[in-house]
Amino acid sequence: MFFEQHAGDRLIAVVKTYDPSYAREVYSKVDDEAKQCLTAALEIEENYDQEDIPDPNGQDYDGFLWEALSEASQEDVRQSPRLNSFFVVTETKAGGAEDIYVSADWPSAEAFAKKRTLQP
């Protein structure tokens, strides 16, 4: 656990995982706000040619963003077998936990988590 903060009746936490299957599951459930934050964290506009970026409203964008996240999550390109790490933000309230964000870097996960602590 890298971050944990109470916000009213909610608990916001950031955990690090090396499980790409879990990260993919989380990614498949995040909302548009989380995907926009992830796009900014991965600096998609800066790191890819405009013609290589699918339309964010199109069906190819989710696959593109996941591939960018997977690539960014690689710990050391020289390492074999390949090791990826992800940071997952989880919100727990009324006994139920929901994963709401996944990133390859700690700073964006912490920023997303802290932003959630300010919401009612």
TASULJO-V935781 format. One record per residue. SS is DSSP state (h for helix, s for strand, l for the rest). PHI is phi in radians with two decimals (999 if undefined). PSI is psi in whole degrees, -180 to 180 (999 if undefined). Layout:
# TASULJO-V935781
ss;phi;psi
SS;PHI;PSI
SS;PHI;PSI
This chain:
# TASULJO-V935781
ss;phi;psi
l;999;128
l;-1.84;-20
s;-2.74;143
s;-2.72;127
s;-2.61;138
s;-1.51;142
s;-2.39;94
l;1.14;-124
l;-1.63;11
s;-1.95;153
s;-2.10;123
s;-1.88;128
s;-2.39;152
s;-2.12;126
s;-2.14;151
s;-1.76;136
s;-2.34;151
l;-1.89;13
l;-1.72;102
h;-1.14;-27
h;-1.17;-43
h;-1.12;-45
h;-1.05;-41
h;-1.12;-40
h;-1.09;-45
h;-1.08;-48
h;-0.98;-40
h;-1.16;-16
h;-1.89;-8
l;-1.26;155
l;-1.51;179
h;-1.10;-37
h;-1.05;-44
h;-1.11;-40
h;-1.17;-36
h;-1.14;-41
h;-1.13;-40
h;-1.14;-42
h;-1.01;-43
h;-1.17;-43
h;-1.10;-37
l;-1.43;-4
l;0.87;51
h;-0.98;-47
h;-1.07;-34
h;-1.46;-31
h;-1.69;-9
l;-2.26;147
l;-1.16;142
h;-0.93;-39
h;-1.25;-15
h;-1.58;-9
l;-1.65;118
l;-1.13;161
l;-1.04;124
l;-1.00;-21
l;-1.65;-3
l;-1.55;169
l;-1.31;-18
l;-1.46;-15
h;-1.15;-41
h;-1.03;-43
h;-1.14;-41
h;-1.08;-47
h;-1.15;-39
h;-1.10;-43
h;-1.08;-41
h;-1.11;-41
h;-1.12;-45
h;-1.05;-44
h;-1.11;-43
h;-1.19;-24
l;-1.43;-7
s;-1.18;125
l;-1.18;-54
l;-2.59;117
l;-1.12;-20
l;-1.46;-13
l;-1.36;140
l;-2.39;127
l;-1.27;163
l;-1.10;135
l;-2.14;124
s;-2.00;144
l;-2.23;143
s;-2.34;152
s;-1.99;123
s;-1.97;131
s;-1.69;128
s;-2.13;136
s;-2.00;126
s;-2.02;128
s;-2.60;145
l;0.88;38
l;1.40;-6
s;-1.88;137
s;-1.88;141
s;-2.35;128
s;-1.40;126
s;-2.11;-6
s;-2.82;147
s;-2.46;139
s;-2.56;166
l;-1.63;-6
l;-2.29;148
h;-1.15;-45
h;-1.03;-41
h;-1.25;-35
h;-1.15;-43
h;-1.12;-43
h;-1.09;-43
h;-1.11;-43
h;-1.09;-46
h;-1.13;-37
h;-1.07;-39
h;-1.17;-30
h;-1.21;-20
l;-1.53;-13
l;-1.47;145
l;-1.21;999
